[in-house]
Amino acid sequence: MPAVAAHARAVGRTAFSVIRDWVREVPEPVIGLHLGAPEVPPPVQVTSAVEQAISLGRTGYAPDRGLPQLVEAIATKLAGKNCINADPEQIVVTAGATQGLHLALTAVLNRGQEVLVPDPGWPVYSETVRMLGGRPVPYPMFPRDPFPSVISSMIARIGPATRAIVINSPSNPTGTVLTESSLELVVDIARRHDLWIVSDECYESFTFESGHVSPGALAAGNVISCFSFSKTFAMPGMRVGYLVAPRSLADVCVRLQAASVCCVSTPAQYGALAGLEGSSRAVSDMKCDYLRRRNAATRFLRDAEISHVVPQGAFYVFARVMTPGRRRRSEGDWEWAARLLNSHRVAVMPGSGFGSLGDGYVRIALTADDEKLTEGLRRVAMAYHTA
């Protein structure tokens, strides 16, 4: 058999794939607190628009860049919500933020170059860089650390091969929300070192203490912003997102799009358009639900004496379930998560699946309904106190 490409072999399985397999192997019902997929249905205007598109036969290929009316609506949204003044030629509709990030990195990364990625952070950042023959370089990004130390760590990791910095605010898994002053520091670093900023903003609609700030509003020439409809409109399986970039780079991404997925699902794009143009009530309701669950979950964990990060945004709680005094011999956070699943029928994500600084933590998703979340947290506490 001919050899598989080295850069393809370098891509590992993500923690999400592993945990999904674990859950499938458990014979009894499991409380799923592991996936960041909203359990509520999409707003009615979204599903109605998808159904109407199918019934009217709007199922052919869409333009490579995306439906013109959706691109226009995105431009209007960017100007009003993100303070990003983008022409339609700077926007590309993508198959979720995942493909947007892939297009962005494909467009700027040469084989052998490096990309700074947050630790802890979404593992797909690193795997995408490896897929493209690059090298991910983690930089510490933990809420307990003052941001000046994060900046110092970033600068220390920049070398001749560095090409881009990935930032994610609100953050998965910690819920960190970067302030405008913090983002200005990152923008200044990128400008001084001639680096791209690839900004993942898929949780932009869910911030709790302060508003979301887009780095693309602070610097236009070297920022690629990636957004998603999956979280905001509870439509993850429809796979619609978009990126915003300088026009010349966006044109490259359109060509890459045509050579990879061709175009995003046409009915799903009509659903995304309806989400943007319709009532924002459903999104506001989701945000209120996530905030209420965050407050209930952090209160429960505090009463259970389980250390945790209080998220400023997104919909996760990062809980420290293993400390030196509670670490069983030969048990890491993966083994702890396996014990929780097998003994207590609750699925969570091991923290080290998001990077080395996540070791000893688990990510608990707040997307389950109140009853499941309450019972799941009770079982988490039971597992924690029987360590």
Secondary structure as UniProt FT lines:
FT   HELIX           6..9
FT   HELIX           15..25
FT   STRAND          31..32
FT   HELIX           44..55
FT   TURN            56..57
FT   TURN            64..65
FT   HELIX           68..77
FT   HELIX           78..82
FT   HELIX           88..90
FT   STRAND          91..94
FT   HELIX           96..108
FT   TURN            111..112
FT   STRAND          114..119
FT   HELIX           124..131
FT   TURN            132..133
FT   STRAND          135..140
FT   TURN            143..144
FT   HELIX           147..157
FT   TURN            160..161
FT   STRAND          162..168
FT   TURN            172..174
FT   HELIX           180..192
FT   TURN            193..194
FT   STRAND          196..200
FT   TURN            202..205
FT   HELIX           215..217
FT   TURN            221..222
FT   STRAND          223..228
FT   TURN            230..234
FT   HELIX           236..238
FT   STRAND          241..244
FT   HELIX           247..258
FT   TURN            259..261
FT   HELIX           266..277
FT   HELIX           281..303
FT   TURN            304..305
FT   STRAND          308..309
FT   TURN            314..315
FT   STRAND          316..320
FT   HELIX           324..326
FT   TURN            329..330
FT   HELIX           333..344
FT   STRAND          346..347
FT   STRAND          349..350
FT   HELIX           351..354
FT   HELIX           356..358
FT   TURN            359..360
FT   STRAND          361..365
FT   HELIX           370..385
//
